[in-house]
């Protein structure tokens, strides 16, 4: 299951997506040890000069000095860990070269391709945070949490201050098509809402043709809000409202 991500300013422009929709959830750089809000799909690229929805002096997003605590899920204990390129680059690059992932993220190639994708998110002044998803002690997914209200995505929907966005990809194929993506998406959305009090909504924009991805968001408690035309795709705007969150 792959998800999409909203691209930071320095990302290379994507080409048109191929037809068809392999199973994935996809749908947006800070210091390696800090977690800042930002499957298999790829997000739109933020444009320079785009007016933010939040006040001009707003900080790009909350910053945590440590990893968020792990959570119990039906699939096992899950946690998000900020990406450390020196440790994680080879693994993430391998995932990006999986044909199922590459069809939507379009980051196939040697490790330098993945490194260029990660670098803008790790420069300390980004509204997007790359993370590994670790399930039962094993890294198996890649996530990007981003401030949707100050991303280019905000040009395409009625954003609210501190809206958060999510992109994800399941790197380990053994976890695809088994509902794991939905389970983890539900867990990550809960973590965002728990740790970012100012955030009232989490949004995503999977490719409209990616039926498995859209279905996963729906199963995780997101609602279909609208079809939106992005430069890279026609997307389904999915929204998870804090008010609709249910605790176990």
N, C-alpha and C positions, 0 to 999 in steps of 0.2 A: 504494500500500500504506500503510495508516494504522495507527497504534498507539495504545495507551491510556496515560493518565498518572494518577498518584495525586495528588489535589488537595491543595494546601496549605490551612491552616485558613481563610484569608480568601476562598476561592473561593465563588462563588455556587452554590447547589444546582442540580443538573442535573435535567432532566425525564427521563421514560422514553425509552429509545432506540426509534427506529422499527424496525419489522421489516425483515428483509432484511440483506444484508451487502455493501456496496460494498467493493471491494478496498482495504484499508488495514491498517496495523499500529498499534495504539494500546495500547494497554493500558494522578514526583511529580515562592533568592532570594539571592542573595548579590551582592557588588559586581560590577559589570560585567566587571572584568578578572580575576576569580578563577573558577576552575573547581572546583566542588564536586560530588561525586557526588550524584546524586538517585535510532502510527505511523500507520494513523491511528486511534487510539482514545483514550479519556479515562479517567484514573485515579480511584479513589475519594477522597473528601475526608477528610483526617485530622480526627478529632474532638478537641476540647479535653478535656484531662484523661485521655486514653487512656494507660495505663501503657506506657512504652517497654520493649522487650525487652532492650535494652542497659542497662548501669548508668546510674542517674539522672545521674551527672556526665559521661557520655560526650558528646564533642563531636558536633554534628550530622553531621559527616562530614569526610573529608580535604579540605583546601583547597590548591589549586595556585595559585602566583603567576603562572603563564603558561599559555598554551594547551598542550594535549597535542600532541606531535609528530604530524605527518601519517603515515598508513600507506598502503602500496600495496595496492590491491585489484584484482580482475579488472575492475572498472568504472572504475578510475582512482584517482588519489591522493585520499585522503579525510582530512578533519580535522574535529574539533569545535571550534567557536569560541563562547565565552560570549556570550550575547545582550546587545547594547547597544540599549536601546529607541530612543534618538535616531537610530540608524542602521537598526535592523531592524524597528521596529514596523509600518511601512506594509506591508512585504513579508509579515510573519507574519500580519497582519490579512487581507491578500489571500488567503493560503492558507486561513485559517480560514473564509473565505466561499466557498470552492470547495464545491459541493454534496456531493462525495464525502467531504470532510473534515468539513464541518459536520454531516453525518448522525450522526457519532459524537462529535466534540469538542464540539458544541453551543455554539460560540463565534462564530457568525455575527453580524454587526452592524458598526457603525463601529469605528474604531480604539480608542475608549475601552473597548470590550468586551475586546479583546485586552490592552490596557494594564492593566486590572483583574486579568486572569488572571496577567500577568507580575509585577506589583508585589510580591506577597507572597514571590515567589521571589528577589527582588533586594534585599531589605531587610537582608541581611547576617547573618541569623540563621535561615536556612531549611535544611531537610534535603533540599531539591530544587534542582537547577540547570538552568536552561533554556539550550539551546545550539542553534546553527545547525549543520547538517551541510553541509560544503562539499566538493563533488566536482569534481575537476579545476579548481579555482579558482572554481566557481560555487555559491552557496548554493542548495540544492534540497530541504532537509529540516529539520524541527524536532524536537529531542530534549529529553527531560527525564530526568535521572539523579537518583535519589533514594534515601535511606536507607529501605529497606522495613521494617527492623526497628523503626523508631521512627515509622512511618506507621500510619494507621488500618488499612491492609492487614494488619498484624501481628495484628489481632484475628481474622483469618479463615484463618490457616494457621499451622503450627508454625514461626515465624520463628526464625532464628539471629542472634546478634549480628553486625552489619555486613553483613547481606544488603543487596544493592543492587537497585533496581528500574529498569526502563527503559520509557519511552513514546516513540513516535515517529510522525511523519506525513511522508509524501512530498508536498512542496508542488508540485513540478514534475510534472505529469501525464505527461510524456514518459518518466518513469522508473518508472511504475507498470506492473505486469503483465509485467515483463521479468526478474524475479529480482533486481533491484537492491536491494530492501528486505532480502531475505535476506542478500545480500552485505554490506550496510552494517551490518545487525544483528550479523552475525558479527564484523565489524571493531570495532564499538563495544563489544561484550561483551569482546573481547580487550583493548581499551584499559582498560576498567574493571578487569579482573583483573590487568593489568600494573601499573597505577598505584595500586591500592588493595590492598596486601598482606593487610590484615585481612579482606577480602571473600573468602569461599569459595564464594558462590553469587550468581548474578544471576537475578532473578525477573521475571515479567511476568504480566499478567492480562487477556488479550484477551477480548472478548465471545465467548461460546461459539458464537454464531450466525455469527461472522465467520470462516468456514472459510479464506479466503485468508490471514488474519492468523495463525491457529493453524498453518496449514501452513508459513508462512514461519518461525515460531519453531522448528518441528520441523526444518526444513531447515537452520537456523542452529545446530543442535546442542542445542536445548532439549528437555527431555522433558516430556510431559504428566504432571502429578502428581495433579491432582484437579479436580473441578468445585466452585466455591465461589460462594456466594450473597452478592453485594455489593448495597448499597442501589440502585445504578444499573443493575445487570445481573447475569446469571448468567455467570460467567467461567470460563475455562480457566486454571488455575494452571500456568504453564510455568516450569521451573527449568533453569538451566544450571549444572552443578557445575564448580568449578575442576579437580577431579581428572579430569574427562572432556575437558578442553581438549586439543586437538592443535595443534601449531605447524606452519606450512607448511614 
